[in-house]
Amino acid sequence: MAVSGNGGAKLSAFARLYDKIILSHPRLVVPAYIAAIIFFGHHLKYFRLDASSDSIVLENDADLKYYEATRETFGSDDYILLAFTLEEGVLSEDTLRVLESLSRELQRLPTVESVNSIITVPLFLSPKVSLVEMGTKSKTLLMPECDRALAFQELTQSPLYRNNLISSDGNTTAVVITFKPDPEYNDLSKERYTLRRKQAFDSLTREETARLKTVTRRYNEKHSDLSAQRRADVKEIRAILARYRSRGYDFVESGLPMIVADMVSYIEKDILVFGIAVLVFLTMVLAILFRELRWVLLPLMTCAATVIFMMGYLGLTGWETTVVSGNMSSLLLIVNMQNAIYLTMRCREIHARHPELDMKSIVFQAVREISVPCFYTSATMVAGFATLIVSGIRPVIDFGILMGTGVSVAYFVNFTFFPAAILLFPKGVPPPAHLATLEKSPVAFLAAFTQRRRVIIAAISVTLLVVSVRGMTRLSVENRFIDFFRKTTPISRGLTVIDKRLGGTTSLEVVLDGKQKDYWLEPQNLSVLHKIHKYVEGLPNIGKVLSLDTLIEILTRVNDGRPPNKFILNLARASLSENVQQAILLPYVTKDFSQARIFVRIRESSPTLRRDEMLAQLQRYLRTDLHLSEDQARVTGLFVLFNNLLKSLFDSQIKTLYLVFAVIYAMLVALFRSPRLAVLAILPAALPVLFILGTMGWARISLDMMTIMIASVTMGIAVDNMIQYTFRYRQEFDVTKDYRTAMYRTHNSIGLAILYSNFTIITGFAILTLSNFIPTIYFGLFTSLAMAAGFFGSLTLLPMLISTLKPFTARSR
């Protein structure tokens, strides 16, 4: 809100308009806001969450599209894996009955395509069958003619089933539930990707632009429906498992649908817990600080209105919230309380200084004095969030857009609803006298410390800067997905058991394209596949490896140790039944044998896992040692997609860090009209950011989707302190013409508001440590630490720089 003049100065046209519309009609403004709150509040019920793999991949990632194409060729990864361990062994009659009963119940679910386990897979050595009989006389475990002793030996030694469906010791087994694919969703996904790629790298015709909008809308609707259906499926499966758990069978769960369902549950819980906790905390703080109902109720209503507007808008538009932007409501409550506190403090200060003024005059003067610095603090905060858009990571982009919009809305609400609502309350008694005399502030000791200990402050700041920059060189993006969750969560338990006993969790694939029919029947080509298979098996942290080479090993055992030639492979292909082909052949080679796949599972829990190094090593082997081009051999899978995301995090951190500094510096120059003063204001705001990133580097805490945002968020909020302090310091200097006196008066006025606002922000972010999602915990913890450092910087380093370098020139009042 740009107004001109102070005290009795001539009012600007905008100030007169504001007075006429907002302050002269509070009984119209407040009901209008109440109506808007009811409208957007009604749409809160349509608020939706998305924690699918779509929400944690890069925009326009070519590897994503290739990965989706391989799903159509080799089968969906839309499955759930259940595992349980028994001391008596998995081939006991009781266990087999449980597996049979459980499989029947799961198969009845309408969205389930298949349920596979050790009781459904074909066995060729229990007893042994010939090559010709493999398709017609293979056994399954529950057949009367199946030899259980031989079956146990085959299952635990089979290259196909060992550490896949059964552990090598035979005590842990798995049930794999695969869901039916949705052709319409897959078609929409392909068309949307094609149009978006063309839009990103070329241009769309008018018809294509309209088609992209239609396809995107239908895709989002279908994606939302499928996500809701999967969560319902997970709920039904867990209801079934609960009955078995009550009988002593302790299943653990994994797979994308389970992980997505749990993450949505965590986000929903976080939104509820954090929202309630932050509201309770803010209520207590406001009650302790101001001890008046209006100064408690109105700031809370102002911040809550912003949250309702934003979340209602998301429900109204169908914009799904991700695991990152799910914390938006709590963060908006926290960061938007700053302006409410600044406005409250200024109203109380003016009331104490001029008790004779009526409430409208007090509010009008407070708005005129505080709206400009609050505009710039909000603008710099918006700029900080806006820099996240360059990340290329959809959840981070959404978070930046939503938070930037939310801060903008909050500024408008703070200076329209809040001032109008104040006028509906009685004026009340004047606040304590020290607010008028600018004395006895709790932060006054920091002014005295700054005056006497300038060298110490400078030395500490330089030391922190050097240590922080050194620590930043140690930052990495290497993350283990399992470390994102507390060890007590079902996700962590499931990933740990399956990782250690059933051959790994995260999928990696090498797709080999022969470009012609029967390519992978030729011995020389199979030799190349065998080399790659064995090479991958020898890499560190590799779990189960499956491919056409696995089937050849099985055929070799059936054929009395003689490797199959092309004739035998053709014979086996012709003789295998459709069910057997689906189980052991088609997941690893196309029907015409033109394309083959090596499927790998990575031991995600390994502390020595280095994704980028592993992928680089594999790529060197394919390209340099085997001379295979990307058209011939391409590495894909969730492992690759997640690694692409991690690599982009580091680049995004550098880009957002430079961008946020540049944008905020430009805004400070515009505010103070002095590049020199802008530098003095930005330095104390930048130091906490560097300090936190350096601390993360020294502590070996990797960047992730949440911690990458700390720099932008902290910089945007921390510079708020610097703007408010510098703006007020310059005002007090205009009055006193003395830096020392101006510093004390600034500490005792805006310094007190900075103390209150930072206390709410620091504690509010600390509440995020209650999450089950570890990145959210780190985000809350480190942002709180950064804000604490920023608070002390704004009341020690910044006044030390100003009083030492003396950047102000006296201005007439």
N, C-alpha and C positions, 0 to 999 in steps of 0.2 A: 504494500500500500504506500504509494509515494505521496507524501504530504510535505509541504514546505513551511518553514518558519518554526518558531518556538514561542512559548508564552503568548504574548499578545500580538504576535506578528500576523500579518494579513494571511487569511486562509486561502489555500489553493482551491480551484474549482472542484477538484476531486474530494478534498476534505469536506467542503460544503455539501457535496452530493452524498457522501458517506453519512454525514450527520443527518441529512434529510431523510434518507432511505432506511438506514439501519437504526440509529440511535433514537430517532423520533417516532419510530413505529415498532417498538419491541413486542407489542401484543399481536402484531402480524408476523414478524420474523420468526418468533419462537414457535407458534403453531405451524408455520410452513415447514420448519425443520422437523417438528414432531410428525407431520404427515409424511415427509420424505423418509424418516426413520421407519415408520410403519410400512411404507411401500417396499423399501429395500429389505427390511426385516422379514417381510413375507417371503421374499425370494431366497432367504437363507436356507430354506429346506431343499433347494435345488443345488446347493453347494456340493461339488464333487471333488474327489481326490484321485490322483493317478500316480501309481508307483511302478508302472510297467517298465519294461526295458526301453520302450519308445521314449520315456521321459529322462533317460540317463545316457543318451547317445548324442553324438554331434549332429548338428544341422547339416544336411546334404552330404553325409558321409558315404562315399562310394563303397566302402567296405560293408556298410549296412545293407545296401541294395543287393550286393553280391551274396551276402549271407542269407537274405530273404529268398533269393533265387534258389540257393542250395536247399532250403527247407522244402521247396516244392519238389525238388528232384529226389532228395534222400529222406524226406519225412520231417514232420514237425518236431520242435523241441518243446511243444506245449504239453508237458507231462509233469507228473508228480511222482516222486520216488519215496516209498516208505521202507524203512529198514528196522529190523528188531533182532536182538541178540538173545540166545538161550543157552544156558549151560549144558542142557541135555542134547544139544545138536538139533539141526533144522530138519532132519529126516525122521524124527520120531513121529509116531502115529498122531499124537496130539497136535504137533506143529503142522503136519500136513493137513489135518482136518481144519485147523484154524485158517491156513492159507486158502483152502478150497472154499470154506464158508465166506471168508473175507472177499475173495475174488468174485464170488457170485453176487454178493451185495453191491460191490463196486461196479460190476458190469451192468447192473440194472439202472444205473444213473443214465439218463437220456443223452447227456453230452459226452459220455465216455465211449471212445472208439474201441479200446482194447485194454486188458489187464494182463500183464505178463509177469511170470515169476518162475521159479524152478519147477513148478508143477505143470507149466504150459509149454516149455521149450522142448524142441525135439532132441532125443538122445539117440546116438548111433552106436554106442559101445556097451549097451546095457540090456540085453547082450548085443554083440557086434552084428552089424548088417553089412551087406556088400554095397559096392558103389551103386549098382543098379537098383538095389532095394532102399536106398536112402530116402527117396521120395515117398515110398509106399509103406515101408515097414519100420520106420523110425518109431521109437517109443516115447511116451511121456511118463512122468514119474508115478502117476496114479493108475496106470494100466496094470492089470493083474500080472501080465507076462513080463513086466519090467523087473529086473534084478536090482533090488535096493542097494546092495553092497557095491555092485558095479556102477550103479547110478551115482552113488556118493563119490566114488573114485573119479568118474567121468566129470561130474559137476565141478569138483574141487581142483581138477587138473586140466580141464578144458581151457584152451586159450580164449574161447568165446565167453564162457560163463564165470570162470574163476576171477575173483575181485571185480565182478560185474554184477551178477545176480546172487553170488554167494561168496563169502570170504574164504580165504585159502584154508582156514582151520575148520570150516563147515559150521561155525556157530552163529554167523550173521547172514541173514538173507534179505533180499529186497523184493518189493512189489512195485512194478512200474505201471502207472496209470496214464494212458495217452488219450488226449481229448480229440474229438472230431474237428477237422479243419473247417474253416468258414470260407468258402470260395468267394463270396461277395466281398468280404473284408480284404482278402488277398488281392483281388482285382482292383479294389479302390486304393489299396496301398501302393501297388505298382503304378497305377495311373497318376496318383498324387506325386510320387517320387519323380516320375519322368517329367511332369510339368514343372515341378519345383526346380529340378536341375536345369531345365531349359531357361527358366526365369532367372536363375542365378548366374548362368554363364552366357546367355544369349538374350533373346527377348520373346515375349509371347504376343500372338495376335489378339485382337479383341475377343474373338470367339474362344481362344485358349484361356485367356484371363477369366472369362466368365465360367468356363468349364472347370478351371482350377478352384474357383470359389465354391462351385457346386460339389465337386469331388471332395474338397476339404471338409465342407459341412457334413456331407454324408459319411465320410471317413470318421470324423470326430464322433458323430452320433453312433456309428457302428462300434467304434473303439470303446465308447462309454458303455454301450450295452454289453459287449463282450467282457469288459472288465468287471461289470456288475455280475454277469453270469458266472465268471470264474470265482469271484468271491463267494457267491452262493454255492458253487460246487465245493469249494474248500470247506465251507461251513458244514455241508452235508457229509463230506468225507470225514471230517473231524468228529461229527456226531456218531458216525459208524465206528470210528476208532475208539471213541470213549467207551463204547460197550465192551470192546476187547481189553482196553486198559483196566477196566473194572475187574477183569478176570486175571490180571497180572501180566498181560503182554504189553511191554513198554515200547511202542513204536516211536521212532523219530522220523521227521518229515523234511523233504527238500524238494527242489524244483521251482522254476520261475513262478507258477501260480501260487504256491505256498508262500514264497518270499514276498511276492507282491501283496498278497492278502495281509500278511503280518505287518508289512511296512505301512500299508494303509491304516491298519489298526493302531500302529504306533503314532502315526501322524494325527489321527483322530483323537487319540488319548493326549498327545502333546498339546493340540489345540485347546482341548477342554481343560487339562491340568494347568497349562501355562496361562491360559486366559483367566481362569479363576484365581490362580496364585498371584498373577500380576495385578488384577483388580483389587484383591484383598490387600496386597502389599501397598499399592498406591493409595488406597483408602486410609490405611493406617498412617502412612507417611504424611499425607495431606492433613489428616486430623491432628497429628502431633505438631506439625509445623504451623498451621494456621488457626486451628481450634474454633473454626466457625463453619456452620453447615454449608453456606453458600460457596466458600472457598474449597470445600471438599467435593460437593456435589457437582458444581459446574465444570471444573477441569475434567472430572471423570466422565461426565456426560459428553463433553466436547470430544474427548479421545474415543469414547465408545461409539459416538455417532460416526466418526470417520471409519472405524472398523466395520460397522454395520453397512455403511455405504459401499465400501470396497468388497466385502464378502457377498453382500446382496447383489452387487453388480456381476460378480463372478457367477453366481447362481442364475441371474437373469440371462446372461450371455452364453452360459454353458462352458465357460473357460475353466478347464480342469486344473486344480492345484497340484503341484508336484511335491516330492519329499523335501525340496529346498524351500519353495515358496509357501509351504504349509505353515511355516512359523510367522507368516506375514501379520496375522492378527495380533499376536503377542508383541511383535517388534513395533508395530504401529502404535500400540498402547504406550510402549516404553518411550520411543523417540519423540512422539508427538506431545508428550507431557511437558517437554521443554518449553515450548511456546506458551502453553497454558500457565506454567509456573512463572515465566518471565512477565506475562501480562498481569497475573495475580500480584506478584511482588511490586510491580510498578504502580498498580492501583492502590495498594496499601501504603506505599511510600508517599504518593501524592496526597492521599487522604490524611496521613500523619502530618505532612508538611503544611497542608491547607485544609484544616478541618471545617472551614467555613464554606467550602465549595459544595454544591449539590452533587449528587451521584452521577448525573449525566456529564457534568463538567469534568469530574474526576476521570471517568471512563474515557471521555473524548481526549483529554490530555494524555492519558496513559497510552492510548492507541497511537496518537500522533508521535509520541516519544519512542515507542518500542516497535512500531510496525515496520520501519525501514530496516533496522538490524535484524529483526526476525524474518523479514522477506529475504534478505541475503543469506541468513543462516539456513533457511529452508531451501533456498535456491542452490546453495553449495551442497546441501544434503542430497537434493534431487540429482545434482551433477555427479555426486559420488556414486549413487545407485545407477545412474544412467550409463556410467562407464562400463558396467557389467554387461551391457548389450554386445560389446565387442568380443565376448568370450567364445561365442559359437556354440555354447552348451545350453540347450533349451531350458532346463530348470533355472540356471543362473540368469539367462536372459529374461525369463518370466519374472523372476524375483526382482531384478533391476527395474523392469517396467512397472510392476505392481507397487513396489515400495516408492519409486519416484512419483507415481500417480497419487499414492496414498499420502505422501508428505505434502504434495501440492494441495490436495483436498483438505488436509488438516489445517494448513495455513489459512485457507479461505474460511473454514468453519471456526477457527480460533478467533478471527477478527470480524466475524459476522454474528454467529450464534452466541458465542461467549459474551461479548459486550452487550448484546441485546438482552440476554437472559439475566445479566447482573442487574439491569435496571428494574427487573421485576421483584427484586429483593429490597428490603429497607436498607437505608444507608448504614445504620449501625454506629457503634462507638468508634472513635479513632483508634488505629493500631498503636502499638508501643512507640514511645517517643524517639527511641534510638533510630527508628526508620526515617525520621525527619532530620535528625542531627547527623546521621551517617556515622554513628559511633557504636562501640561495643559489639561489633560483628564477630561471630565465631571464627572467621577467617582473617581477622585483623593481624594475628600473629604471623601469618605468611607474608604480609606486607613488611613487618619489622624484620623478618628473616631475610627477605629479598634485599632490603636496604643495607643490612649489615654483612651479608654473606654472598656478595656478588661473585667473587672468585670461586667459591665452593660450588655455586650453582653452575657457573660456566664450566668448571672442571668436570663435574658430574655429567653434564650434558654432552660434552665432547667425548668423554669416556664411553657413555652409552651409545653415542653415534658410531664410534669406531668398532666397539664390540658387536653392535647390531649389524652393521654392514658386513663384518666378518662372518657372523652367524648366517646371514642371508645367503652367502655363497655355499652353505651346506644344505640348503633347502632341496628337497626332492619331492617327487610325486608318486613314489612307489608305495602302493597301498595293497593290502590284502582285504578282499571283500568281507571276509569273516570278521575282521577287526572293526567293522562298522557297527557291530552289535555287541551288547553285553553277553558274557558267557552263559548267563542263565536263560537267555531267550531261546525259544524253539528253533529259530533260524540258526543260531550259533551251534546248538546241540546237534541239529540235523547235519549241518555241514561238517562238523568235527567227526562224527561217527562215520559218515559216508566217505569222507576224505581219507580217513585212516584205515577203514576196514573194507571198503568197497571200491577202491581204485580211483579216488579223486572226485572233484566236483565240477569246476569250471571247464567248459568244452573248448577245445581247439581242433581245427580241422585243416587237413591238406587235401584240396580237391585237384585231381589230376585229369586233364582233358586230353584224350587221344584223338579227338576230332573225326574219328571214323569208327564204323561198326566193327565189333569184335577186336578192337585194339588191345583190350586187356585180357585177351585169350592167348596172345603171342608170348612165347617164353622170354624173349629178350625184353619185352615191356614189363612182364611180371617180375623180371629180375630187378628192374629199376624200382618198381613198387616195393619189392622186398627190402631193397637197400634203404629206402626212405623210412619204411616201417621200423626197421631195426635201429636206424639212426635216431629216430624220435624216441624209441624206447630207452635209448642210452642217455638222453638228456636228463639233467637234474630236475627233480620235483615232478617227474612224469608218473602218472598213475596207470590207468588202463589204456591200452592202444588196440584198436580194432580196425580191420580192413579186409579187403579181399585176400590178403596174405593169411589172415586168420582162418578163413574158410579153406584155403589150400593146405594149411597145417592140419585141419580136421580131416580133409580128404586123404592126406598122407597117412594119417593114423588108421583110417578105415581101410586104406589100400596096402596094409601091412608094411608101412614105412616107406613105400615107393611114392615119390612126388608125382602128382598128376601131370600128364602132358595135355596138349590142346584137345585131343580127342576125348580124354577122360573128363576134362572140364566141360566140354560140350555135352557129354553124356550126363554128367551131374546136373547141368543146367536144365536139360530136357526132362530128367527124371524127377527133379525136386517138385513137390507139390507147391501150390500157391502159398499155403500157410508156412511151409518150411522156407520158401524163398523170402517171404516177408520177415522171417525171424533171423536168417543167417546170411542172406545174399543181397537183397535189394537195399538195405541200409548202407551198403558199401560199394555198390556198382550198379549202373543203370542196366535196364533189361537188354539193351543192345551192346553192352560192354564197351561203350565208347567213353564213358566217364567213370572214374573211380574216386573213392573218398577214404582217407585215413582219418578215423575218429579218435581223438585223444582226450583224456580227462586229466586235468592238472590238480596236483595236491595243493589246494589253496591255502591250507593252514601251515605250510612249510615256512619257517622263518627266513630261509635263504632264497625264497622266490624272488626272482628279478625278471619281470615280464619283458621289458624291452630288450634286455640282453638275450633272453631265450629266443625271442622272435628274430632278433638280428642274427643269431647263430644259425637258426633254422633257415632263414632266407639266404645266408651266405652258402650254406650247403647246397640248397636247391639251385641257386644261380651260378655259383663259382665252381663247385665240385661236380655237379651233375649237368650244368649248362642248360637248365630248364628255364624257359622264359615264363613271364607271369601268365601268358595265355595257356601254357602247358601245366603249370603248377602254381596254385594260389593258396595262400594261408588265410583262413577265415575262422569264424566262430565267435562266441561271446567273449572269449579271452582276448581276441584281437580288438573287438569293439571297445572293451573296457580299457585296454591299453591305449587305444587312440584317444579316449577321453582323458586318461591320465596325462598323456603327453601334451594335450592341448591345455591342460590346467596350468602348466608352467609358463607356456607362451602367453596365456591369458593373464596370468598374474603380472608378468612384465608389462604387457600392453595396458592393463587397467591401472597399474601403479603409475606409469608415466602419464597416462591420460588424465587420471584424477588430479595429479599434481598440477598439470598444465591448465586444466579447466578451472580448478578452484583458484589458482593464482590469478588467472585472467579476471575472474569474478571479484577477487579482492582488490585488484587494481581498479576495476570499475567502481567499487564501493568507496574506496578511500582516495581514489584519484591520485595515487602515489605508489609507483612501483616499489619504492624503498619500504614504505609502511606495509605493503602487501607481503614482502619478503619476511619482515619481522613477525607478521601474523601467521604466516604459513609454516615457519620453522618449528615452533612449539607443537603444531598440529601434526607435522610430518614425523617428528621424533618418536611418538608413541607407536605409530604404524611400523616404522623401521625396527623399533624395539621388540614388538611382538613377532614380526617375521624373523628377526634374528634369534629370538628365544626359541621359536619353533625349529629353526635350523640347528641350534646347539642341542636341543632336546631330541632331535631326529624325529620330529613329528611331521609327517608328510602332508602336503597340500591335498585337499579333496574338494568336493563340490561345495562344501560349506566354508571351510577355512580359506578358500580362495577369495571369498567375499569380505574377509576381515579388513583388508587394506582399504577398500572403497567405502565400506560402512563406517569404519572407525574414522577415516579421514573426513568423511562428510559430517559426522557428528562432532568430532573433536574441534574442527574449525569453527563450529558454532560457538564454543567457549571463547575462542580467540576473537571472533568478530564482535561478540557482545562486549567482551572486556575492552578491546581496542576502541570500539565506538564510544563506550561510556567514558573511558580514560580521556579521549579527545574532548568530550563534552565538559568533563570536570577541569581539564587543563584550560579550556576557554574561560572558565569561571575563575579559577585560582591563579592562573599564569605561573604555577609552580608544579614541577613534576612530582616532587615528594608528596605534597599535600594532595595532588590529584590521584596519586597511586593509593593512598590511604582511603580517600573518599570512594574510589572505584572498588576497592576491596570490600568496603563496608556497604556498598549498594549492590551493584551487579555481581560482585563476588559472592554475596550471600545467595543470590538467585542461582548462580553457577553451582554452588555447593549443593543446594536443594535438588536442582535438576540432575546433576551428575550422580548424586546419591541414589536417586530413583533409577537412573539408567544403569548404573553399575550393578545394583542389586537385581534390577529387572532382568538384565542379561544373565546374571548368575543363576536365575531360576531355570534357564534352559539346560543346566547341568542335570536336571531330573530326568532327561530324556533317556530312552532305550537306544537311541541312534547316536553312536559315538561321535560322528562329525558334528552333530548339533551340540553335544556336550563341549567339544573343543571350541566351537564357534562362540558359545555363551561364555566360556571361561576366559578365552583370550580377548574377546571384545571387552569384557569387564575389566581385565587387567589393563588393556590399552586405554580405556576411558579413565581409569584411576590415574594412569600416568599422564593422560591429557589434562586432567583436572589440576594436578600439581604443576604441570607445565604452564597452564594458563594463568596461574596465580603466583608463579615464581620466575620461570624463565622469561615469559613474555613481558611482565613489568620490568624485569631486570634489563632486557634489551631496549625497551622503550625509554626507561629513565637514563640509560647509559648513552644511547645513540641520539636521543632527543630529536625525534623526527617531526614533532608538531611545530606549527607556527600559530601564534595567537590569532584567533578570529573574533570578530565582533559578535556579540550575542544578538 
